[in-house]
Amino acid sequence: MEYGQNDELELAAEGPRFWTRDTLRQVVERVLGQRQFIVVSNREPYIHRLDGEEVICERPVSGMVTALEPVMRVCGGSWVAHGSGAADRDVVDSHDRIRVPPQHPEYTLRRVWMNKRDEDDYHYGFANQALWPLCHIAYRRPLFEASDWEAYVRVNQQFAEVVLDEIQEPNAIVLIQDYHFALLSQFLHRARPQLLTAQFWHIPWPNRETFRICPWADQLLEGLLGNALLGFHVRYHCQNFLESVASSIEARVDYEDASITRADHVTLVRPFPISLDIDALSEQAASDDTTARMRRLRHQLGLANQRVLLGVDRIDYTKGIPERLQAVDRLLASHPEYVGKLRFVQIGAPSRTRIGSYQTLAKEIEVLVEEINWKYAQGRWAPIIYRDTAHGTDELLAFYRLADVCVASALHDGMNLVAKEYIAARADGDGVLVLSRFTGAARELDQALQINPYATDETAEVLHQALSMSEAERRARMTAARETVARNNIYRWAGKIVSELGRMAARRTVETAA
C-alpha cells in the first residue's frame, strides 16, 4: 500500500465499526478516568454577545467544537480559549471562568484576554498571513513580519501561563488545537516536563522545501515537538512533517514508527481524519423545517425547473472560488444546452476581511460573477446566484438538499467538511459530489467525482458528467459515500485521539512505577 493512500481504511479496522456519542462516552470514561483534561483553542465553544441590553450566549458553527464537546461533557474538564465576544467579560467570574453549556453546565470555559495589538499581529498577522499561506499550496506569498512573530510568541506564552494556572493535578492531559499554538506545548513542557500534551493541526503541513522559507521554521518545529502526540488529517501531512524535522533540526526521525525523538522526548505523529455527526445532520436536513425552508428558497431564487450546482465556502483564496466560476463559464460555453436551465449558487461567507488579499479576492469574485452573468443572461435568467453572507446550518442544509451537484473544489485543504456536510444532508440518497483531489476528504471519498481545480476544461466536463449521471449511479455513489462518512464520523475522530492519549498515559504510569 502506498504511503499516504487509504490510511482511513487502515484506521477503520481498529475499534467499533460505527462510533456513536455513547461509544465515545464509554471510551472517555474508561481512558481518562479521573485525569484532568484541558482543551486549548483560539476559538471558544461559547460566545456571549449583546442584543440591546440582553446578553445572548451562542455556540459557533465549528467542527472542532462538535468534536470536542462530548469529551468535555463527560470528563468535566477545562476549555481554554480567547474571549472574543462583546459580552464575554460580563459573565465570567473573578478568575475569568464560566461553566458551560449554559442550560446544563458540565465543564469550565477559561477565557484568555488579548490586547488589540497582539490579537491583530498574532491572529491576523502571523497565524493567517504567514502560517496559513505557508501551509496551503495556493500560490499566495506568506508575509513574514518580525513584529507578528513576536506577538505570536507572546500570545503562546500567555496561553501557557493560563493553562498552567488551570492544571490542578500532576497527571493532567492537555489537547491543543491548530496552527495558532505551535509553540505552546514547548512552553508547557519546560514548566512541567511530565505533563502529557497533544496537538491536532487542522490545516495541511507543506513539504520541507516550502516550510523552510519561514524565518522561524526551526522554532516552530521545536515548539511542536513539545507534544507527546501530534495529529494531522492524513498520512501525507504526517510524512511532510517528519521530513521537515529530519532536514532542519537535530532529532532522530523514525519513519516506520512515525515518531521523532529529541533530547529523550518522543513525539508520535499520527493521522486522525476529522469528520462530523452524520446522524444529527441527516435528521436535521430531513426535518419539516428544513423542507419548508428548501421550498421557500427554491421559489425565492427562481430555481423551479432548474438544475442546481452549489458551492459553499468561506471567501478564502484556498477554496478555489474564481477557478470554479471559470469552470461554470466553460461549461456553459461548451454545453449551451444548459443556458437557461442551470443555476450555480455560490455561498461565500466573508472571512478575514481586514486582510488585503481577502479584500482583493472578494472583489475578484464579484467581477467574475458580473461578467459571467452578463455573458449568458436571458431575460430574468442569469446563471450565477452569489450570496456573500454567512448562513446558518439550517439554511445551508436546505441549500444542500436543493443541489443536484455540490462542488467542493478547494485548491488545497486539510480536510474540507463541506463535502461531508453535503453527503450528510442527502438522506434521500441522491445528489453528486464533485471534489478536489487536493483535499484531505478526497482520500476517503473515492465515490465523489474528483477533479484538478486548476484544470478548467477538465472541471467543466466533470460538471457535465455529474449533471448527466443516471439516477442509479447517483444513488449508488451517494449510498457508499454516506456509509464512509458514517463509519469515519466525528466521534471516531475524538475517540481515536483520546484512546491514543490513554495508552500514552498508561505507559507513563508504568514507567514511573518502575
N, C-alpha and C positions, 0 to 999 in steps of 0.2 A: 504494500500500500504506500503510495507516495506521501511524503511528509506534507501536512497541511491540507490533505483531502480526506473527506469522510470522517473527520475527527468526531463529529457529533454522533455518528453511528457507534463509534467505539465507546463514547461516554454513555450512550443509551443502554449499553449492555450491563451497566452497573446499576444496582438499586432497583426499586419498583419500576414496572413498565410505565405507569402513569402516576405522576406525583400530584398530590392534592394539598389543600391547605391543612387538612388533618394529618397527612403524611409528614408535611414539614413540621407541624407542631410536635409530633412524636419524635422526630429526629432532633429538634432543638432541645426538647426536654431531656432526651437521653444523652445528647452530646455535650450541651452546655452545662446542664445541671445547675449548680449554684454559682457558676462563674459569672462575674460581672461582664456584660457585653456592651461595648461602646461603638457606635457608628459615627463617622465623621464625613461630612459632605459640605460643599459650598451652598447648595440649595437645601432649604429646610422643608420638612414634611408638612408643616402647617404654617400659614402666613396670616397675620392679623392686620386688617386694613380698616380704614374708617369709611363709613357710609353715613355722611352727615355727622351726627354725634354718636352714632351706634358703631360699636366695634364688631366687625364680621371676621369670623375665622374660616379660611379657605384651605383646601388641600390642592396643591398644584398638580397639573397633569404631568406625571412623571413615571416612567417605567421603573426607575430606581426606587421611588417611594413605594410603588406597588409591590416590588420585590422584597423590600426590607421590613415593611410594616408588620407582616405576620411574625417575623422573627422577633421584632421588638415587643410585640404584644405578648408573646409567650414568655420571653426572658425578663421583661420589665427593666431593660437597661436604660442607657442614656444615648441620646442623639445630639451630637454637637454640630451646629450649623450657623451660617451667617444670618443674623436677624435683619431681613431686608424689608419687612412690612412696615407701613407708616405707623401702625399701632402696636408693633411688636414690643416696644419698651414699656407700653402702658400695662401689659398683662403679666409680665414676669415678676418673680419675687426679688428679694434683695441680692440673690446670688445668680440672677439672670436665668432662672429656671421656670418652666411651666410644665405641668402634667398634661399629656395628650393621650388619645384623642379627646376633644372637649366633652363629648357626651359620656364616655366611659374611659376615664384616664387609666392607662396601663403602663406607660413609660414616661421618661423625663426628656423634654427638649431643652437643651442648654444653648442659649444664643450667644453668639460672639459679635461684638460691635466693631466696625471699622470706620476710620475717618474717611471722608470723601476722596482724599488724595490717594490713600492706599487702595481703596476699592477700585478707583479708576485705573491706577497703574498695575495693580496685581491682576484684576479680573479682565478689564477691557484691554489692558496693555499686554503683560507677559503671557497670561493664560490664553487670550484669544487673538492676539496679533503676532505672537511668537510661536507658542506650542501648537495652537490649532492648525495654522497653515503648515508648520513643520511636519506634523504627523499625518496630514491629509495630502495625498498626491493630487492636487487640484491646480497646480501651477500658479499659486499666489506666493509671492516672496514674503517670507517671515520678516517681521520687524523686530530687531534686537536692540533694545534701549537699556542702558545701564540702570537708569532710574526705575524702569519697570521691573528689572531683575531684583533690584534692592527691595522694592515693595513686595515682590513675591516671596523673598526670603523672610522679610519682617512678618508678613501675614502667616506664613507657615510656622514661624516661631511663636506667634501669638496663639494660634490654634493649639500648638503643642503645650503651651502653658495651661490653656483651658482644659485640655484632655487630661493632663497630669493632675489637675485640681479635681477632676471628676472621678479619678480612679480611687476606689475605696478598699480594694483588696489586691493582694500581690499576684493572684492568678487571673487577672482581668484579660480580656481579649478585645483588641481594637481593630475594627474593619474600616479602612479608609476608602473613600470613593473618588476616583477620577484624577484628571490631569492638573487640577488646581493645587494638589498637595504632594508633589513629587519629593519634597524634602522632609515631610512631616515625620515619616517613620524613623528617619535617621535622628532627628531631634529627640524623639521619644526613646529610641534605643540608647542614646547616650545618657539620658537621665535615668532610665530603668532598663538595664541590659537584659533582664529576664522577662520583660513584657513581650507578649505574643501579639504581633501586628501583622495584618494582611491588607492588601490593596487591590482594588479592581480598577483597571484602566479602561474607560468606556469608549475610547476612540482608538483608531489604528496606531500601531507603532511602525515607524518608517524603517527602510533599510539602513544599514550602518553608514553608507556614504551620504545619504540625506541627513541623518541625525547629526553627523559630526560637524556640520556647518554651524551648529549652535555654539556660541562662545562659552556657554556654561554646560556643555554636554557632559563632561566628567562629573560635575557636581550633581546634575540630575540623576545620573546613573548611580552614583554613590548614595544619594538620598533614597532612591527606590530600593536599593539593596539592604536598607534597614529593615525591610519587611521579611518575615519568615515565608510568606506566600504572596505571590504576585500573579494576578489573573488578567487575561485578555479574552476577547471574544473567540478567537480562532487560533489554531496552532501556528499559522503563518506569522501572526504578530508575535507569538512567543519566540519563534525562531529568529525573527528580526531583532528582538530584544537581546537574546543570547549572543548573537553575532555583534551587536553594538557593544556589549560589555567586553567580549573577547578581543575586540580590535582597539579598545580605548583605555581600559584601566587594568590594574594588576588584580586578577582574580582567576580562580580555576573554574572553567565552564565545562560542565558535563552534559553534552548534547543528548546522550542516550537517556539520562535520568531527567533532563531538562531542569538542572539545578546549577546554582552558582555559589561557590564558596569564597568568601573574602574575610581574611583575618578570623578564621574559625567560625564565622557566621554563615549559615546556609540559607539561601533563598530558593524556594521551589517556584518554578514558572509553569503555570497551568492554563489550559483553555476552559472557559466557562461561558458558553454562548447564552446571552440573556434573551428573555422572551417575554410573554405576557400571560394573563389569565384568560385563556380562550373560552372557558365555560361562562365566565361572568360577562365577557364582551358579547358572546353569541346570544346569551339570554337578553341582554340589553338591546342588542340590534334587532332582535325578533319581537320586541315588545310593541304593544299597541301605540305607545307614544312615539317611538321611532318610526313606525309605519305611517302614522299620521304626518309626522314631520317630513318624511320622504315624499309623500304625496303633495304636500304644500310646496316643497322645493321644486318638484317636477313642474308644477303649474306656474310658480313664480318665475322660474328661469326659462320657461318655454322649452322643456325637454321632452314633451309628449311626441311620440313617433320619431325620436332621435336616438342614434347610437351615442353612447356617452363614454368618453375617455376621462380619466380622473388622475390628477396629480395632487399630492398633499405633502407640503414641506414647510419648514422654516425658510425664510429668504436668506439663503446662505450659498456661497459660491461652490461648496462641495456637493450641493444637491442636483446640479446639472439642469436647472430650470431653463436657461436660454437654449441649451442644446436640445432639450425636449421640445420646446416651441418650434425650433427649426426643423425637427423631425416631423412634427404635425404639419408644418408648411409643406415639406417634401411629400408627405402622404397625400395631401390634397392635390398637389401638382401632378403626382404620378398616378393617382386614382381619383379622377374627377367625379366618379360616381358618388363619392361621399359628400360632395359640395351640396349644401342644403339639407343634409341628412345626418350630419355628425357634429357633435359639440364636444369641445375639450374644456373641462372645468379644471382650472388650476387654483388651488387654495395655497396662498403664500403668507404665512404668519410673519409679521415684522420681527426682526431679530437684530440685536446689537446695532441699533440704529445710530449710535454715537460714533461708530467706526466708519471712516470714509469709504473703504472698499465695499461695505454693505450698502451705503447710500448710493454708490455708483451702480451696484448690481440692481438695486430696486428700480433705478431709472432705466437701466438697460432692458429690464423685463417689461416695463410699461411701454417703452418704444417698440419693442418687438410685437407685443400684443396689438398695439395700434396698427402697425404696418401689416401684419397678417390679416387682421380683421378687415382692413381697408381693401386688401387684395382680393378677398373672396366674398365679401358681403353681398347679400341678395335681399333687398327689401329689409325686413326686420331681422333676418337671419345673419349672424356672424359666427365664425367657427369657435372663437375662444371666449370663455367667460372667466375673468380673472378677479378673484376675491382676495385682496391683500389685507386681510384682517385675521386675527386669531379666532378659531372656532372651538367650542366646547366639544367634549366627547359625544354628547347626544347628537349634535348636528353632523359631526364627522361620520358617525355610524350611518346616518341617513344618506350621506353622500356615497359612502362605500356601497350601500345597498342599491343606489341608483346606477352605479357604474358598471357598464359591460366589461370594461378593461381598466385596471389600475396600473399606472406607470410609475414605478419606483426606480428612477434612472440616475441615482447618485453617481457622481464621478469617483467617489471614494467614501466608504462608510464603514465604521466598526461593525455595525450590525444592520441597521435600518428596520425599525419596528413598524413603519407604515406598511411594509409588505405583509407583516404578520397580522396587523390590525385588519387589513382588507380580508385576509383569509378568515380571521375570527368572526368578522361581521357577516360572512356569507354562509350562514347556517342553511340557506336554501340550496347550497351545493352548486351554485352557478357562478359565472364570472371567470375572468382570465387575468393573471398577474404577469406583467412584463417587468423584469427585474434586471438591474445592472449586475454584471458578473463581478464588479469591483466592490460589492458589499459583502459583509460577513454573512448576511442572510442567504446569499446565493450558494453557500456551501451546504446549507441544509435543504433549501427549497429547489431541488432539481426538477420539480413539477412545473415551475414557472418557465415562461419563455425568456431566456436570458440574452442580454444584449451587451454590446460595447457602446456606451452612451456617446462616445466621441465619433462613432461611425453613423453619420446622419442617414445615409441611404439604407444601411442595414436596419437601423431602428425603425425607419418608416415602413419597411417591408415586414418587419416583425409585428408592428401595429396592425398592418393589413391582415397578417396571418391570424392575429388574435381576434380581430373583428369578424373574420370569415370562418372561424373554427366551428366545427359541428357541435351540437349540444352534447352528444355522447362524449366527445373528447374533453369538452369543458368540464363536465361533471366528473369524469374520471380523474382529471388533473386536480380539481379542487378537493375531491374526497381524499386523495392521497396527501395533498398539502395540509389539509386540516388535521389529519392523523399525525403528521410530522410535528405540527405546532402543538397539538395536544400532548404528544409524548415529551417534547422538549419545552415544557412550559415554564413559567416564572418560578413556580415552587421548586422545580427541579434545579434551576439555577441557584437559588438561595440554599437549597438543601445540600447540593454538592459542595458549595463553599464552606458551609457550616460543618459538614462531615469531615472535610479535609482539615479544618481548624481543630476539630475534636481529636483527630488522630495525632496531630502535632502536639496538642496539649497533653494527651495521654503519654506520648513518648517522653515529653519533658518531665512529667511527673515520675516516670520510671527511672529516668536518668538521674534526677535529683535524689531519689530514694537510694539509688545505688551508690 
